[in-house]
Amino acid sequence: MERKQLIDYYEKTRFDYRVAWLDRANPAIHFGYYDEKARVHKDALFRLNEVMADLASIGPECRVLDAGCGLGASALWLAKNRGAQVTGINLVSGQVSAASKLAGKNGLEGLLQFVQADYHQTPFPDESFEVVWACESLCHSPDKRAFYREAFRVLRPGGRLVMAEYIRSARPLDLKREALLADWLSGWAIPDIDTPEEHSSNALEAGFAGIEIKDVTAHTRVSHRNLYKHGRKWWRLGQALTAIGIRSRIEKGNHRGAIRQFEALEEKAWFYGLGLAKKAENV
């Protein structure tokens, strides 16, 4: 996936995300996490941050690299609720600017910084962070091996890579499920998603002791279904607006992806996973 395609996707789908997903109190664009502590959308968006932070043992003054930081929502939560020092990186300049403004608005410039950078090749020295955080961002990588190598490089000994990610059930799948996946992923500027075994192989090759991936789809299914319903409801209008040139091809693909992600999930082509990889203390 070319950088330009990814940047164009996020720049041209801002309206869709704002209308269909973003909460005023939390500009997160991930699926969230539903459980007894989070039963509605806005709470689920915050809850995923909490679950990931607990998994990675993020505490005060922990140095975190948010790799693919979006609009800065997770970084803001980590600074506010854990006292972490977070550096967010993103290829999309508009999102970097928005995240920086969010930090300033909340008086957290001392804990947060946002930089336009590529998570395959960051500008940071070796062993700069205790945690690398990747919340639904690794999927956009055309070279996931390179991501794992870079995460390992910038982590200090004993550091953790924590991720929330779309995980392929198998490779290959049957033709129907491969087609569903391709239709969804292409609409969301995602080149492909990996199986648990592929993630494990990439992590081991990079130097990690391995990666544990847990299927938590039971906690995200509400979001997948809600997005699907929203996409179906507005599909005909979206098609009409595309036909007369009001909506772009990219917006149409994003809308289609909202439908296909749930159809592919129901066909068990993928699942939503939480992953943790650790760098040894004695590296």
N, C-alpha and C positions, 0 to 999 in steps of 0.2 A: 504494500500500500504506500503510495507516494505521500510525502509530507503534505504537499499541496492539497491532495484529496481529503486528508484528515482535517486540515485547517479549514478548507472550504465547507466541509460537513458541519463543523461546530459553528462557524460563522453564519451559515445560512439556515441553521435549524434553531437559532436562539428563540424565535417566536414560538415554535412548537414546544420547546422545553418550558418556556415561561407559562404558556397557557395550560399545558397538559400535566406538568409535573412539579415545578418548583414551588416550594412553600415560602411565603414572605419572610418567615423567621429563619429559614434554612435553605440556601440556594444549592442544595445537593442534587446531583443528577444520577444518583445510584438507586437501586431497587429497595433499599432499606432492609429491615429485619423485624418481623412480627413475632411477638411472644407475649407472655403475661404482663410484661412491662410496657409493651407497645402494641396497641390495638387499632390505632388509626395512622394514616399516612404520615403526618408530620412527626409523630413520635417514633415511627419505624425508621425514618431517615436519621434521626439522632441515635437510635438504638444500635444501628449497624456500627457506627463509630465506637460506641462503648464496647460492643462485643469484640471488635478487632483490636481495640486498645488493650483490653484484658488479655486477649490471646497473646499479644506481643509484649505484655508486661510494661506498658508505657507509663512512666511516672514523672514527677517534677524534674525539670531540667534535662530530660531525655532528649537527645538530638535525633530528630526524625527527618528523613527525606520523603516527602510526598511526591511520588513519581507518577506524574499525570494528575495534577491537583485540581483540574476542573476550575470551578469558580471559588475555590478556597474553603469550602464548607467544612470538610473534614479537618483541615489544618486549623481552622478557627476553633472547632470543637476541642481539638487536642490541646491547644494553647489555653483556652478558657477552663477546661475541666480537668486537665492533667498537669498543667503548667509546663508542657513540653515546648522545646524550641524547634520550630518546624520551618524547613525550607521547602517550598513548593515549586515544582518545575512543570512546565507546560509548553507545548509548541505554539499554542494559539495566543497571540499577543493580546487580543481583546479580553481573553479570560484572565491572563496575568494581570492586566490593568484592573479588571473588576475585583480580583482577589486582593490586590494591594489596597484598593479603596476600602474594601471590607475590613481589612486589618486596621487601617487608620480610623475608620468609623467606630471600631470597638476598642480603640486605644491599645492595640496589641502589637504595635510596630516593633517593640523590643523583643517579642517572641516569634514573630512571623516575618518571613521574607519570601517574595515570589520572583522567580527568574524564568525568562524564556530560554528553555534548554531542552535537549533531547535526552531522554532517559537511557538510551543506548550508549551515549558518550557524554557524560556530564563534565562540568568544569571544576569539580571538587577534588581535593587531594585524596589519596588512599586513606582508608580508616577514618572517615569524617563523621560517621553517624552510628548510633546504636540501633536504629530501626530504619528499614526501607518499607514504606507503606504504598501499596498499589491497590486502589479500590476501583475495580472495573476499568482498569486502564491498560493492563498487560495485553488484553485482547487486541488492542490496536497495533501491537508490534508486528512488523513483518519479519522480525528476526528475534524470536524469544530467547534463543541461546545467548545472544548479545546482551539482552536485558539482564539475564541471570548473572552473566560474567561481570557486568558493571555493578549490579547490586552487591555482589560479593566483594568487589574491589573497594567500594566506598564504605562498607560496613567494618566496624571495629571488631576485634576478636570477641566472641560471645554475642555478636549482633544478630538481629532477627530480621527476616523478610516476612512480612505479613501481607496477605492478599485476599481480596474478594473477587471471584472471577467466574466467568462462564466456562464450563468444562465439557469438552466433547465426550460423549459416552464411549465411542470406539472409532477406530479408523481402519478400514473404511466402514461406512454405514451402507444400508441398502439405498437404492437410487432415490426413492421417495424422500427419505430423511436427509440425504445429502442435498437434494434440491431445496428442501425447506430451509436447511441451514444456510445454503448459499444465498437464497433470496433474502433471508434476514440479515446475514452478516454484511453482504454487499450494500444493503440499504443503510447500514450504520457505520460504514467506513472501517469495517473489520476484515482483515485479510483472511483470517482463519482462527479457530480456537483449538487448543491442544487437549489431548487425553491426559488422565492422571499419570500414565506411564511416561508420556512425553515430557510433562512437567518434571517428573522425578529424574528422568535422564538428563535434562538440561541443568537441573539443580546440582546433581552429582558431578557433572562435567565441569561446572563452574567452581566447585570446591566445597559446596554445602554437604552436610552429612546426609542429605535427602530432604524430602518435603512431605509433610503430612497434609492431605487434603480431605476435608470432611464435607459430605453432601448435606447442605442446609436448605435445600429447596423447600422443605416444609415451612420454613420461616420466611420465604420470599414469594411463595406462590400467589399470595393475595395481590402483590404488586404486578406480577406477570399477567394475571387474569384481568386486573383493572386496566392495565395499559392496553391489553387486547380489546376489551370492551369499548374503550375510548376510541381506539383505532377503527373498529367496525362501525361505530356510531357515525363517525364523520368521514367514512371512506368515499361515499358518493359525492359529497360536497368537495372533498379534496380533489377527486378526479376531475370534476367540473372546473375547478379553479386552475388546475394544471392545464387543462385543455385550452383555456382562454389566456394562458400566460401569466396568471397572477401568482401561482405557486410554481416553484422550480422543480427540475428533475431530482435534485438532491432532496428537497422537501418531500416529494412523492416517495422516494426510496426510504426515507426515514419513517414515513407514515406506514408504508408496507411492512417495514421491519417490526413495527410495534405489533402488528398482527401475526407475522410469521414467527416471532420469538416464542409466543405462547403455543402456537400450533406445533412447532418443533419440540418444545418442552413436553407437550402432551404425548408426542410420539417417542419420547425418551431418547431424543437425539442429543440432548445435553442436560446438564444439571448445574445448579448454582453451588459453588464451592468456596469454602474458607480454607486458606492454606497457610502453613507456617514452615519456614526453613531457617535453620540456625547455622551460624558460622562458629566453628570450634574456638574455644578459649585460647588454645595453644598454637594457633596458626602463625 
